[in-house]
Amino acid sequence: MIVTDTPRDAVRLTSTEEVFRQLKSSIVSLELEPGSKISEVEVAKTYNVSRQPVREAFMRLGALNLLEIRPQRATRVRKISHSGLRNTRFIRAAVEVEVVRVACEVATAQSLEPIYANLDAQSDAIAAGNGDALHLLDYRFHELICQAAGCLPAFKTIAENKTHTDRVCTLVLADACGMQEVFDGHSAIIDALAQRNVEKAVANTRLHLQHLDETLVIASSRHPDFFED
């Protein structure tokens, strides 16, 4: 006999994913500040779900080091770790550099078209002062490069590590200058890809990611309570 998920199981899994995505978004956008307490009961009430999908979402966020789950004690949004950010940037740089190397070799004019369209949308978001839209387009930009390189599975690693750096960028890069800096970095990368200039593409990718170091210094000086170690 074939056993399938019951409707109740399907609803629970859907609820878990929804709660996970909403909480993750709230943590990255700093709507839920680093160090703040978060309650299963209150979250369940907010999303009108039982505590089970909330508990599962908490576990997933804990695995991503976004929540600090302590049995019999309050669950808190994990503070931003300096050492953790250094590690995630190292991993992300290692993956993205190899992705752009491959993209320079295999990307076609057709596969670059969606990236140029994404850049146009980024420009529109900056003109409108829409940081939330730019944030989503930023993720899509890096995903499209992975797609053009035929390395789409690599984006999962990039996205997981990018989540942590985004909290820092939210603290500093939400203004017009910060948004323009992101756009300029993206433009430099795609220009090098279009030229199939591997050396330039790698250098521009590294430079784009290295901006995080300066951003981290600024953010930790402005908001020391949000950081640990």
Helices and strands as residue ranges (DSSP letters): H 7-28, E 37-38, H 40-47, H 51-63, E 67-68, E 75-77, E 80-81, H 82-106, H 109-127, H 131-148, H 154-172, H 176-194, H 198-222, G 224-226, E 227-228
